[in-house]
Amino acid sequence: MDVKDIGIKKNRVLISFLLILVALAFVITFVFMWWEFASQDKYKYYSENAIEVEATIVSYSYDYSSSDNEVKNWVTIYEYKSEWGTIYKGRKAVHPDESTAKAEVGEKIKIYIDPNSDWSDKHLPSFNYERSLRDAIIWCIPVPIVLYLLIYRCIYRNVMNKKIKKKVYGSTYNNDRIIHTPQPHTVTQGEVTKVVKWIVCYVKVKYQDENSATREKWARSWFTHKEAKFLQQKKTINIVPYKNTYGILEEMSVTK
């Protein structure tokens, strides 16, 4: 048998790491979608002003940017020199072997160029203001949610739990499995009055705060279904009142 911390002493490194990754993914996607919307004017300009010309495959090279050493990426390069002296270059295609890339040298291909810059491409870019705006707005929706989870459920709760643990065990407390003796008059008991189970579980506790006033509030920590069941069955649990909140300080026996 082993014991598992519940509440303020529980290690939340994994969930914090996952929340950071999810928040970064959504924020990066959100920024990209608004950048894509802002780029519609540029795409529209190229689509309406680009000129179709005939370029020549002039060389080929090995693509060292490939992270997979087993994949041999040989890139063919096109070039076009305009009447006004601008040289346009770009990639025509990627091939798995050198011989295929080498065979394309000298071929003519159609490309599109911008007469006012050195932009060129094999295809005209498409633009759609309505779709880009819709996608950008849709990706706005999850951003405040994940930021709330990261800032409140991860950063803020970790800071609060650390402060509560220092109140209980003193400023020298650490998270190692060392027996720490709670300081006098820091730990009290509360009554579990309600449990709501979803993907995570929420626990409501009736207790007396630091001013001896009776309160009934939801614990700000998340619990697994097994943890919530344990707390619900135990009914009277150890808690630590702290300012306008509290922390649950329990241990649950688990089998290895």
C-alpha positions in Angstrom: 0.0 0.0 0.0 1.1 3.6 -0.7 -0.4 7.0 0.0 -1.4 9.6 -2.6 -1.7 13.3 -1.8 -5.0 14.9 -2.5 -5.5 18.7 -2.7 -2.8 21.2 -2.0 0.1 18.7 -1.7 -0.7 16.9 -5.0 2.0 17.1 -7.6 0.6 18.9 -10.7 3.6 19.0 -12.9 2.1 16.9 -15.7 -1.2 18.7 -16.0 0.7 22.1 -15.8 3.0 21.0 -18.6 0.0 19.9 -20.7 -1.8 23.1 -20.1 1.2 25.1 -21.2 1.5 23.1 -24.4 -2.2 23.4 -25.2 -2.2 27.1 -24.5 0.8 27.7 -26.8 -0.8 25.6 -29.5 -4.0 27.6 -29.5 -2.3 31.0 -29.1 0.1 30.3 -32.0 -2.8 29.1 -34.2 -4.9 32.2 -33.2 -2.0 34.5 -34.2 -1.5 32.6 -37.5 -5.2 32.8 -38.4 -5.3 36.6 -37.9 -2.0 36.9 -39.8 -3.6 34.9 -42.6 -6.6 37.2 -42.6 -4.3 40.3 -42.7 -2.5 38.7 -45.7 -5.6 38.7 -47.8 -4.8 42.1 -49.3 -1.4 40.9 -50.4 -2.9 37.7 -51.9 -5.5 39.8 -53.7 -2.8 42.1 -55.1 -0.8 39.2 -56.5 -3.8 37.6 -57.9 -4.9 40.7 -59.8 -1.5 42.1 -60.8 0.8 39.1 -61.3 2.1 38.4 -64.8 2.4 35.0 -66.3 5.9 34.3 -67.8 8.0 31.3 -68.9 10.9 30.5 -66.6 13.7 27.9 -67.0 14.9 25.2 -64.6 18.5 26.2 -64.2 19.8 24.0 -61.4 19.1 21.5 -58.7 20.4 21.0 -55.1 20.0 18.8 -52.1 17.5 20.1 -49.5 19.5 20.0 -46.2 16.5 21.2 -44.3 14.9 17.7 -44.2 15.0 16.3 -40.7 14.7 12.7 -42.0 18.1 11.4 -43.2 16.3 8.5 -45.0 14.4 10.9 -47.3 16.5 12.3 -50.1 15.0 15.6 -51.2 16.5 17.0 -54.4 15.1 20.4 -55.3 14.9 21.9 -58.8 15.3 25.7 -59.1 13.7 27.9 -61.7 14.9 31.3 -62.8 13.5 34.1 -64.9 15.1 37.4 -65.8 12.6 40.2 -66.6 13.0 43.0 -69.1 13.5 45.4 -66.3 16.4 43.4 -64.9 14.8 41.7 -61.9 15.8 38.1 -61.5 13.0 35.8 -60.1 14.0 32.5 -58.5 12.1 29.7 -56.7 11.6 26.0 -56.2 9.9 24.1 -58.9 9.7 20.6 -57.3 11.2 18.2 -54.8 12.4 14.8 -56.0 13.5 11.7 -54.1 16.6 11.1 -56.2 19.3 13.2 -57.9 18.8 11.8 -61.4 15.2 12.9 -61.6 16.0 16.4 -60.5 19.0 16.6 -62.9 16.7 15.5 -65.8 14.5 18.6 -65.3 17.3 21.1 -65.8 16.6 23.1 -69.0 12.9 22.6 -68.9 10.5 25.6 -69.3 7.7 26.2 -66.9 5.0 28.7 -66.4 5.3 31.0 -63.3 3.7 34.2 -62.1 5.7 37.2 -61.1 5.0 40.6 -59.5 6.5 43.4 -61.7 6.9 45.6 -58.6 8.9 43.2 -56.5 10.9 39.9 -56.8 7.9 37.8 -55.8 7.2 34.7 -57.9 5.3 31.5 -57.7 4.1 28.6 -59.8 0.5 29.3 -58.9 -1.6 32.4 -58.3 -2.6 32.8 -54.7 -6.2 32.6 -53.8 -7.9 35.0 -51.4 -11.2 34.8 -49.4 -11.8 37.6 -46.9 -15.0 36.1 -45.5 -13.5 32.6 -44.9 -10.3 34.0 -43.4 -12.3 36.3 -41.1 -14.6 33.4 -40.0 -11.7 31.1 -39.3 -9.9 33.8 -37.3 -13.0 34.5 -35.2 -13.6 30.8 -34.6 -10.0 30.4 -33.3 -10.5 33.3 -31.0 -13.1 31.3 -29.0 -10.8 28.7 -27.3 -8.0 31.2 -26.5 -9.5 32.8 -23.4 -10.6 29.4 -22.2 -7.1 27.9 -22.4 -5.6 31.1 -21.0 -8.0 30.9 -18.1 -7.0 27.3 -17.5 -3.3 28.1 -17.7 -3.4 31.3 -15.6 -6.0 30.4 -13.0 -6.0 26.6 -12.8 -2.2 26.2 -13.3 -0.2 29.3 -12.3 -2.5 30.9 -9.7 -3.5 27.6 -8.1 0.1 26.5 -7.8 1.1 29.8 -6.2 -1.8 29.6 -3.8 -1.1 26.0 -2.9 2.5 27.0 -2.2 1.4 29.8 0.2 -1.0 27.5 2.0 1.7 24.8 2.4 4.0 27.4 3.9 1.3 28.4 6.3 0.9 24.8 7.4 4.5 23.6 7.4 6.6 26.8 7.6 8.8 28.5 5.0 11.2 25.6 4.9 8.6 23.1 3.6 9.5 21.1 0.5 7.6 18.5 -1.6 9.7 15.5 -0.7 8.1 12.6 1.0 9.4 13.7 4.4 7.0 13.8 7.4 6.3 17.4 8.1 4.4 18.3 11.3 1.7 20.9 10.7 2.0 24.1 12.7 -0.6 24.6 15.5 -4.0 26.0 14.6 -3.5 25.8 10.8 -5.4 22.6 10.0 -9.1 22.2 10.7 -11.9 20.0 9.5 -14.6 20.6 6.9 -17.6 18.7 5.8 -18.0 17.6 2.2 -21.5 18.7 1.2 -21.6 18.1 -2.5 -19.6 16.5 -5.3 -20.0 17.2 -9.0 -18.5 14.6 -11.4 -17.5 15.4 -15.0 -14.2 14.9 -16.8 -12.8 16.2 -13.6 -14.6 16.4 -10.2 -15.5 19.4 -8.0 -16.0 19.2 -4.3 -18.0 21.6 -2.1 -17.0 21.9 1.6 -18.6 23.5 4.6 -16.0 24.9 7.0 -15.1 27.7 9.4 -12.8 30.3 8.0 -9.9 32.1 9.8 -12.5 34.5 11.4 -14.6 31.5 12.7 -17.4 32.4 10.2 -19.2 29.4 8.6 -18.7 29.1 4.9 -19.6 26.7 2.2 -17.5 26.9 -1.0 -16.2 24.8 -3.8 -12.6 23.7 -3.6 -10.6 25.3 -6.4 -8.6 22.1 -7.0 -9.6 19.4 -9.5 -10.1 15.8 -8.4 -10.2 12.5 -10.1 -13.3 10.4 -9.8 -11.6 8.1 -7.3 -10.3 11.0 -5.3 -13.8 12.6 -5.2 -15.4 9.3 -4.2 -12.8 9.0 -1.3 -13.5 12.5 -0.1 -17.3 12.0 -0.4 -17.2 8.8 1.6 -14.9 10.2 4.3 -17.3 13.2 4.6 -15.2 15.0 7.3 -11.9 16.0 5.8 -8.8 18.0 6.8 -8.6 21.5 5.3 -6.5 24.6 5.7 -8.5 27.9 5.7 -6.5 30.7 3.9 -7.8 34.2 3.5 -11.0 33.8 1.4 -10.3 30.3 0.3 -9.0 27.0 1.6 -7.0 24.0 0.6 -7.8 20.3 1.1 -5.0 18.4 2.9 -5.7 14.7 2.6 -4.0 11.4 1.7 -5.6 8.4 0.1 -4.3 4.9 0.3 -3.6 3.3 -3.1 -2.4 -0.1 -4.1 0.6 -0.4 -6.4 
